[in-house]
Amino acid sequence: MQRVYLVPGFFGFANLGDLRYFGHVHRLLGERFAAAGVEASIHEVPTRPTASLKRRAQRLHETIAATATPGDTIHLVGHSSGGLDCRLLTSPGVQIDIDVEPFASSVKSVVTVSTPHRGTPSAAAFSTLAGKRLLRLLSLMTMVIIRQGRVPLTMVLGIGNVVRRLEGLLDDEQGIEDEIFAGLLSELDDERRGQITTFFGEIGEDQALLAQIAPDAMDAFNTGTIDRPDVRYGAVLTRARRPNLKGVLEAGASPYAQASNALYVACHHLAGAGGPAFTATTAALNSYWPDLTESDNDGMVPTASQPWGETIAAVDADHLDVIGHFSGDDAVPPHYDWIRTGTGYRRAAFEATWDAVFAFLLQNGR
């Protein structure tokens, strides 16, 4: 049996009712394994977005231990910081207070998608009190959009103002954030509202991840987290379109589209504070993007932070486009955009990206 474990990142949840972080990815990979005549089971790992890497790796191990059986071939696919969980779990001699070897030794491949292997400057901003509230707002906004396609314009404007305030390094005084959060919750029915309130209450207990994925901290992580010799590592790299006047014009007269684009501009700026950690990798990626700079990113993670192992795909997509959260009503259920980046990643590109991931998994599974 081939078992694929999908691990969410610091935005992420696995499933909250019918809210599916990896819904489109899960469906496509399942279809591809079935078409190839390969028996496979795909699992979405219920991790906590901001918990420490150690706790997240423990949760990944718990999920594997509860579902895998001896003789299974295991593949780990992590989005964003979920890719770091996968690397940590498979690192020989890892110290996470549990014996991972019975399952780690069955892992054949690790795929990281938009993962901050060299850290992300956004982490420093999100680590402040105001930043943590902002991350909570962005996460809830993502959940609501996945459910119904968009959020009210006033809330997008409000979140954009919070980002710009954070960007300006103003104080951490709590203000409009709670009001926007309550408004976003009101967009959901009572059952989902209760699930999400409980979810955010639980993640508030451990927010160690943000400090751990800052560029300086990732130097120490990479020194102590080595690749397992018999595991094949591959990465999907993403770069969103740089904010510019063309993006503003393409957004058109729609106030919602303009507000969403403005939110993206602010997020891109937070993630774009490149530095020495990204210099060497930037040059190595010139074959994919000849004009790549240290400040290029997908709205959350610098593109030059993302390579690890083989490059499976290098795509023009934002941080959540690549897992299926982009505009498009040609699928069931339809794809809904996270924020308007103007990058142009659509269904055909999504299928091509994940077909490449599937081929990588299939080759290693055999």
C-alpha positions in Angstrom: 0.0 0.0 0.0 1.2 3.5 -0.9 0.4 6.0 1.8 0.6 9.7 1.1 0.5 12.1 4.1 -0.4 15.8 3.3 1.0 18.1 6.0 -0.4 21.7 6.3 1.7 24.8 6.9 1.5 27.7 9.3 -1.7 28.8 7.7 -3.2 25.4 7.9 -5.7 23.0 9.2 -6.5 19.6 7.8 -10.2 19.4 7.9 -12.8 21.5 9.8 -16.1 20.0 8.7 -16.2 20.4 4.9 -13.3 23.0 4.9 -10.5 21.2 3.2 -7.0 22.8 3.1 -5.8 20.1 0.7 -9.1 19.2 -0.9 -8.1 19.8 -4.5 -4.7 18.2 -4.0 -6.2 15.1 -2.3 -8.7 14.6 -5.1 -6.2 15.0 -7.9 -3.6 12.6 -6.4 -6.3 10.1 -5.6 -7.4 10.1 -9.2 -3.9 9.8 -10.6 -3.1 6.8 -8.3 -6.4 5.1 -9.3 -5.8 5.7 -13.0 -2.3 4.1 -12.7 -3.8 1.1 -11.0 -1.8 1.7 -7.8 -3.4 1.0 -4.4 -2.9 4.2 -2.4 -4.4 5.9 0.6 -4.1 9.7 1.1 -4.2 11.2 4.6 -4.5 14.8 5.7 -2.6 15.4 8.9 -4.5 17.4 11.6 -1.6 19.5 12.8 -1.6 22.8 14.6 -0.5 25.8 12.5 1.7 27.7 14.9 2.9 24.8 17.2 6.7 24.1 17.5 8.3 22.0 14.8 8.9 19.3 17.4 5.2 19.1 18.3 4.1 19.3 14.7 6.5 16.4 13.9 5.0 14.5 16.8 1.5 15.0 15.4 2.7 13.8 12.0 4.2 10.7 13.6 0.9 10.0 15.5 -1.1 10.2 12.3 1.2 7.7 10.6 1.3 5.4 13.5 -2.6 5.4 13.6 -2.9 4.6 9.9 0.1 2.8 8.4 0.8 -0.9 8.6 4.1 -2.9 8.2 5.1 -3.1 4.6 3.5 0.2 3.5 5.4 2.6 1.4 5.2 6.1 2.9 5.4 9.5 1.1 5.3 12.8 3.0 4.1 16.0 1.2 4.4 19.2 3.3 3.1 22.6 2.3 4.9 25.7 3.7 6.2 24.8 7.2 4.7 21.4 6.8 7.7 20.5 4.7 9.9 21.2 7.7 7.8 18.7 9.8 8.5 16.1 7.1 12.3 16.8 7.1 12.4 16.7 10.9 10.5 13.4 11.2 12.8 11.7 8.7 16.1 13.0 10.0 18.2 10.2 11.4 18.6 10.4 15.2 15.9 13.1 15.5 15.0 14.0 19.1 11.3 14.5 19.4 10.7 12.3 22.5 9.3 9.4 20.6 10.8 6.5 18.6 10.1 7.4 15.0 12.3 4.8 13.3 9.7 2.1 12.8 7.8 4.5 10.4 10.6 6.9 9.3 12.5 4.0 7.9 9.5 3.3 5.6 9.5 6.8 4.1 10.5 6.7 0.5 10.0 10.3 -0.5 9.6 13.8 1.0 8.0 16.6 -1.1 8.1 20.1 0.2 5.9 22.8 -1.4 6.6 26.5 -0.9 8.6 25.6 2.2 10.8 28.1 4.1 13.9 25.9 4.3 16.0 29.0 4.8 13.4 30.9 6.7 11.0 33.7 5.9 11.2 37.4 6.9 7.5 37.3 7.4 8.1 35.2 10.5 9.6 38.1 12.4 6.7 40.3 11.7 4.1 37.6 12.6 6.0 36.9 15.9 4.9 40.2 17.4 1.6 40.5 19.3 0.1 42.4 16.4 1.6 40.0 13.9 0.0 37.0 15.7 -3.4 38.6 15.5 -2.8 39.4 11.8 -1.9 35.7 11.1 -5.0 34.7 12.9 -7.1 37.0 10.7 -5.4 35.8 7.5 -6.0 32.2 8.5 -9.6 32.7 9.2 -10.0 34.7 6.0 -8.6 31.7 4.1 -11.1 29.4 5.8 -14.1 31.6 4.9 -12.9 32.0 1.3 -12.4 28.2 0.9 -16.0 27.8 2.2 -17.8 30.4 0.2 -15.4 32.1 -2.3 -15.0 35.5 -0.8 -15.3 37.6 2.3 -17.0 41.0 2.7 -15.1 44.0 1.2 -15.0 45.8 4.6 -13.1 42.9 6.1 -10.6 42.8 3.3 -10.0 46.5 3.7 -9.7 46.1 7.5 -7.1 43.3 7.2 -5.2 45.3 4.7 -5.0 48.2 7.1 -3.7 45.8 9.8 -1.0 44.6 7.5 0.1 48.1 6.6 0.1 49.1 10.3 2.3 46.1 11.0 4.5 46.9 8.1 5.1 50.4 9.5 6.3 48.8 12.8 3.6 50.6 14.8 2.7 49.5 18.3 1.0 46.3 19.2 -2.1 47.9 20.6 -5.1 45.8 19.9 -7.8 47.5 18.0 -9.8 46.6 14.9 -8.5 43.0 14.8 -11.1 41.5 17.2 -13.9 43.2 15.4 -12.8 41.8 12.0 -12.3 38.4 13.5 -15.8 38.4 14.9 -17.2 39.6 11.6 -15.4 36.8 9.7 -16.8 34.2 12.1 -20.3 35.5 11.6 -20.0 34.6 7.9 -20.0 30.9 8.9 -22.9 28.8 10.3 -23.0 27.9 14.0 -21.4 24.5 13.7 -18.4 25.7 11.8 -18.1 28.8 14.0 -17.9 26.5 17.0 -15.3 24.3 15.4 -13.1 27.2 14.3 -13.4 29.0 17.7 -12.2 25.8 19.4 -9.4 25.5 16.8 -8.0 29.0 17.3 -8.3 28.5 21.1 -6.1 25.4 20.9 -3.4 27.0 18.6 -3.1 29.9 21.0 -1.5 27.6 23.5 1.7 27.1 21.4 3.0 29.7 18.9 6.7 28.6 19.0 6.8 28.0 15.2 7.1 31.6 14.2 10.4 32.2 15.9 11.7 28.9 14.6 11.2 29.8 10.9 13.0 33.1 11.0 16.0 33.0 8.7 18.6 33.0 11.5 16.8 30.2 13.3 16.6 28.1 10.2 20.4 28.1 10.0 20.5 26.0 13.2 17.6 23.8 12.0 19.4 22.9 8.8 22.7 22.2 10.6 21.0 19.7 12.9 18.4 18.2 10.5 20.1 16.0 8.0 18.5 14.1 5.1 17.9 10.4 5.5 20.1 8.6 2.9 17.5 6.3 1.5 14.8 9.0 1.1 14.4 11.1 -2.1 13.7 14.7 -1.4 12.0 17.0 -3.9 10.6 20.5 -3.9 7.9 22.6 -5.6 9.0 26.2 -5.9 6.6 29.2 -6.2 7.0 32.8 -7.2 4.1 35.2 -7.3 4.0 38.2 -9.6 5.8 41.2 -8.3 3.3 43.9 -7.2 3.2 46.7 -9.8 0.9 49.2 -11.5 -0.1 46.6 -14.1 -1.6 44.5 -11.2 -3.6 47.4 -10.0 -5.0 48.1 -13.4 -5.8 44.4 -14.1 -7.7 44.3 -10.8 -10.1 46.7 -12.5 -12.8 48.9 -11.0 -14.0 46.2 -8.5 -13.4 47.6 -5.0 -13.1 44.0 -3.7 -10.4 43.1 -6.2 -8.5 46.3 -5.5 -8.6 45.7 -1.7 -7.5 42.1 -2.2 -4.6 43.2 -4.4 -3.6 45.8 -1.8 -3.5 43.1 0.8 -1.2 41.1 -1.4 1.1 44.0 -1.9 1.5 44.4 1.8 2.1 40.7 2.4 4.6 40.6 -0.5 6.6 43.4 1.1 6.8 41.7 4.5 8.2 38.5 2.8 10.5 40.4 0.5 13.2 41.5 3.0 15.8 39.3 1.4 19.3 38.9 2.7 22.5 36.8 2.8 20.5 33.6 3.5 19.0 33.7 0.1 21.9 35.0 -2.1 23.5 31.7 -3.2 20.1 30.0 -3.9 18.9 33.0 -5.9 21.7 32.5 -8.4 21.1 28.8 -8.5 17.5 29.4 -9.6 18.3 31.6 -12.6 17.6 28.7 -15.0 13.9 28.8 -13.9 13.6 32.6 -13.4 16.5 34.5 -15.0 15.3 37.7 -13.3 14.9 36.3 -9.9 16.0 38.4 -6.9 16.3 37.8 -3.2 13.1 39.7 -2.6 10.9 37.6 -4.9 8.4 35.5 -3.0 5.0 33.9 -3.1 3.4 36.4 -0.7 4.7 34.5 2.4 8.0 32.7 1.6 10.9 33.9 -0.4 11.3 31.8 -3.6 15.1 31.4 -2.9 14.2 29.9 0.5 12.2 27.0 -1.0 14.7 24.6 -2.8 15.6 21.3 -1.1 16.7 18.2 -2.9 15.5 17.9 -6.5 13.3 20.6 -8.0 10.1 18.9 -9.1 8.4 22.0 -10.4 9.1 25.8 -10.4 5.8 27.6 -11.0 4.4 31.1 -11.1 2.0 30.8 -8.2 1.3 32.4 -4.9 1.5 30.6 -1.5 -2.0 29.1 -1.6 -2.5 29.0 -5.4 -0.2 26.0 -5.5 -2.5 23.9 -3.3 -5.6 24.8 -5.2 -6.8 28.1 -3.8 -7.0 30.2 -6.9 -9.8 31.6 -9.1 -11.7 29.1 -11.3 -15.2 27.7 -11.4 -14.4 24.9 -13.9 -13.9 22.3 -11.1 -16.3 20.7 -8.6 -16.1 22.1 -6.0 -14.8 25.4 -7.6 -11.4 26.8 -6.8 -11.5 30.0 -4.8 -8.7 32.6 -4.7 -6.9 33.4 -1.5 -5.9 37.0 -2.4 -5.6 38.6 -5.8 -2.0 38.5 -6.9 -2.5 38.5 -10.6 0.0 35.6 -11.0 -2.4 33.7 -13.4 -2.0 30.2 -11.9 -5.1 28.3 -13.0 -6.4 24.7 -13.3 -4.1 23.6 -16.1 -1.0 24.8 -14.3 -2.3 23.2 -11.0 -2.7 19.8 -12.7 0.7 20.0 -14.3 2.3 20.8 -11.0 0.7 18.0 -9.1 1.1 15.6 -12.0 4.9 16.2 -11.6 4.5 15.5 -7.9 2.6 12.3 -8.6 5.3 11.1 -11.0 7.9 11.8 -8.3 5.9 9.8 -5.8 5.2 6.9 -8.1 8.8 6.6 -9.2 9.9 6.3 -5.6 7.0 4.0 -4.6 8.1 1.5 -7.2 
